[in-house]
Amino acid sequence: MEQLCQSDPAKTGSFPKTQGRVSVRDGFKKKYSTSTVYGQEYLVPWLASEGPLAYTPEEPPAKDYFFQYSWILPKIFDPEENLRNHFYFGIRYKHGAKFLFQFWERARKGHAQQNVCKLGLLATKEVKAPIAAYHHVLEPGSKWGSLLIQHGSYQWIDLQSQPHIERGQVLLYRGIERASAFRYLWLEPEKLSPFNLEIWRKYLTLQAQMLSDSVLSFNTIHDRTKRAETSHLRDGTWLSDELARQIGLDIDSPGFARNLWAATHQSYSLEPWVARHKFGPHYVVLKTPLSNIRITTFFAGEAEARVIDPTLLRIVEAVGCRLESAVPHA
């Protein structure tokens, strides 16, 4: 309770925890809570809202054991993987996560500098994703950027690519190669037909479910990456599609549910070079609240993000293409 008096959790994302001490030998045998729900309506961006995995840059773990995902988050890995291997922060090779070890070492010395921390929100008419951003200098080169943290995923983003992070806004870049038009879904929930409104509500319920547990959140954002760098994860399961069908969303037949699902599974990048050079030359730039994105982790490549609520996208620029909006029918 004392910690709650020192800071406002709804603003800082900090909550009282029961981290305690856990030995490495005993830790491998334990199953830690990965629930990200705090109270009735908030979600934290950390691995958990309480227990040993509820560590934050302000209260970092004393040992690197808690970065060893094959021990603390074994269910994010392909069942065929040997979990006795060390997958620090989920990556195959420890040296690939050097910048994260540097960040957490600075955090242990009390030098973590927060840009912004957004708690997730579970409400009847909206769902917001939890996400935190911290200043971090990337070596070599001393490049200043923001380190995004969300349910075990990390992305380091150049400040020039994302100048609005501290104001809680991000730019999203999407290349469309040589296509002449970028199509996007435009809807106003309050104007949806009763049938489509029920689809929208089911969709929000599913997003809330996926964000309420860090393992489920990690698995559903990586369920269709299918890259060599992520082959040791559960990266080809299309788990979110399965969950959508279970909740009653008909994402396989023509209609609003399928269009909504496709729109929210479009991949955007947080770095402009991906859109311009890898998937260009035509591309679009959009802006959305930081709390409206879900990120893949750093070794998945392409600084990938997806949106939760397509109504919160705003067009900033279209290069070499026109814009075409699609409106849901009753």
N, C-alpha and C positions, 0 to 999 in steps of 0.2 A: 504493500500500500504506500510505503514511503516513496518508491520510485514514481508512482502515479502522481504524487503531489509535486515531484520535482519537474515533471514535463507532461505535456498534453499528448497522450498516445495517438490521438486522432490527427495530430500534426506531425509528430516525429516518427511514428512507427515503432516506438520503443515501449516494451511491456515488461512487467516483472516476469522473471523466469525461474526455473529450478534446475539450472544447468548442472551443478554439482560436479563431483569427480567420478570419472569412469575409467577403469583401467583398460588398456588395449586388449588384454587377454579376455576380460569379461565382456568387453564391448562387442566383440565379434558374435557373441551368442545372444545379444539382446536385440529386441525389436523396439526401436524408438518411435514415438509419436511423430507423424508427419502431417498432422492436421494443421492447417494454416488459419483456422477460424478462431477469432477472438471475440468473446461475447456472442451476440446474436447476429451482428451485421458487418463486422469488420474482418478483413483478411490481411495477413502480414506477408511481406515479400520474402521472408526467410524460409528456411526448411521446415520450421514448425513455429507454432505460437507459444509453446511451452515445452519444457523438458530439455534434454541435452542438445537437441538440434535447433533450439531457439536462439542460437548465438547471432550476434550482430557485429558490425565493425566497431561500434561503441563498446561492446562487451564481447570481445573475440575469445575463441577457445584457446586454452593454454597450449594445446598440442595439435600437431598436424593430423593426428588421427581423425579428427572430425572433417577433414577434407578428403578422406579416402572413401570415395563413393561406393566402391564394391563391398565395403563393410557396413556403412551406415545407410546406404540406399540400394541394396542389392537388386530390388525389383525393377530398376531402370535398365538393367542389362539383359542382353539376349540370354535365354536359358542355357545355351550351349557354351557360354563363356565360363572360363575358370575364374571364379571370384576370389581365388587366392592371389591373383595378380593384383598389383596396385594400380588402381585407376583414380589418381588424384583429380578431383573436380570432374571426374568422368572421362578424362582423356586417356588414351593408351600410354602415352609416354610423358613422364613427369616433367621433362625439360620444356615441353610445350605449354606448361602452365606456370612458367617462371614468373610472369608478370603478376599472377594472382598470389603466389607466395610472397612476392615483394609487397603487394598491397596489404596482405594480412599481417606481415611483419611490421609494417608501419602502423597498422591499426593497434597492434599489441603495445606499441610505444606511445599510443595516444594521439597519433597523427592522422587519423581518419577524418577527412573533411567532406561533409555531406553537401551535395548540391541540392537535392530534394528527395523526399521520401513520401510516396503516395500509398496510403492504405487502400486495400480493395474494399469494395462496398457491395453488400448483398441487399438488394431492395426489390420490391415488386415490379417496378418499371425500369430498372436499370441495374447493370452489373459493371463494376469497375475493377480493373486488375491492380493488384498491389505491385509496386516496383520502386526500387531505390536507385539513386545515382550519386556517385562519389567522385570527387576530383582525384585523378591519378595520372602521374607523369610516366609515360611509356619510354623505357630505355631499350636500345640506345637512341640517341637523338633528342632526348628530353622533350618529347611531344606531349603537350597538355591535352587531356581528354576527359571524358566521363566514363566511369565504369558502372554499367547497369547491372543490377542484381535482381533476379526474380526466380524464386523456387528452385535454386540450384543451377540456374543458367546465368552466365556472365557474358557481357559484351563490352569491349572497350571501343568507344566511339570518339573520333577526332572532334574537337570543339568547333572547328570550321564547318563540319558536316551537320552539327546539331547545335546551333547558337542559342536555341530557345529552351534548352533543358531546364535551366534554373526557374523559368516561368511555367514549367510543367507542360511544355508543348514539344512535339517532335515533328521533324520532317520525314516523310516516307517517299522513297524513290522506287519507281517501277519502270523497267524497260520493256518495250513491246516490239523490239526488233524493227521491222519495216512496216508494221501495220499502220493503216491510215487513221484508225480511231481507237480510243481507249473507252471501253464501255464500263460503266459503274452503276451499281444499284442505288436508286434514290427512293427513299420511303419516308413517310411521316407516320410513326406508330399510331398517333391519335386519329389518323384518317384511314387506317386499315379496316377492311371488312371484318366482321366477327370471326369468320373462318381464318383469315390471315393473322388476325390479332392473337388467336389461340396458338398459331404456329410460332409467332414472335415470343409469346410467353414461354412456350416449351423450350425455345432456343435459349432464352435468358436463363432458364432453370438449368439447362445443361451446362452453359458456361460457368454458372455458379458452382455446379458440382465439380467440374474439372479443376477449378481454381481453389477448391476447398482442401486439397491435399497435394503436397508438393510432389509426391511420386506420380500421381495421376496427372498433375499439371505438366511435369517434365515429359512424361510418356506421350501425352496427347499433342504437345507442341512439336515433338520429334517423330510422330508416327508415320510421316511420309517424306522424311528427308532423303533416305536411300542414297547415301554417299559412302565412299570408302572410309572416310574419317569417322562415320557414325555407325559402321557395320556391327560394332560390338554392343550397340544399344538396341532397344526394341523399336527400330527405326522404319520398319516396313509393315507394321501391324494394321495401319488405318484404324486404330482403336477408336478415335473420335467418331468415325462413321458408324461403327458398331453401337456406340453409346447413343448416337442420334436415333438410330432405328429402334433401340430399346425404349427410348422415351416417347416414341410415337411420331418422330419427324420423318416424313416421306421424302428422303433426299434422292431417291432413285427415279421418281416420276416427274415429268414436266410440271412446273408450278412454282409458287413462291418459296416453299421450303427448299427446293433444290437450288433456286437462284440465290437465296440468302446464304445457304451453305457454301456455294461456290464463291460468293463475294467475300465471305469472311475467311476463306481459305486461300485467297490470293496472297502470294508472297510479295512483300515489299522489302526493300533494303534500307538500313539506316545510314548507308554510305552511298554518295552519289555516283562514284566510279562504277559500282556494280550495274546500275541502270544505264549509264552512259556508254560504257565500254564493253561490258560483258553481254548485256541484253539490249543494247541500243541498235541503231543510233536514235530511234524515237523513244521518248520516255515522258513520264509525267512526274510532277512533284506535288505531294499533298501534305497537309498539316492536320494533326489530330492531337488530343490530349495524351500525355504520357501514360495516363491510367487507362487508355483505350488500346494498348498494345500488349501482345505476348511475344516474348523473344525466344529464339533458339539459342543454344549456347555457342561459345566462341569457336570451338573447333568444328562446328557444323558448317562454317564458312558463310560468306556472302552477307554477314551482319543481318540475318533474316528476321523479319517481324511480321506478325499478322494482327489484324484488328478484331475487336470484339463487336463494336457497334458501328456499322457502316454509315449511320446517320451523322456521325461526328467527324467525318472526313470533309475537308475543305480543299478545293483545288487551288494550288499556288501557281503552277506553270505547266503548260503542255508544249513539248518540243517536237515538232515535226508531225503532229497528229491533232485531230479534233477530238472533242469530248462528246460522248453519247450516253445519255442517262436512260436506264430501264426502270420503269415504274411497275410495281406489282399489281396484278389484276385481281379482282375479287374471285 
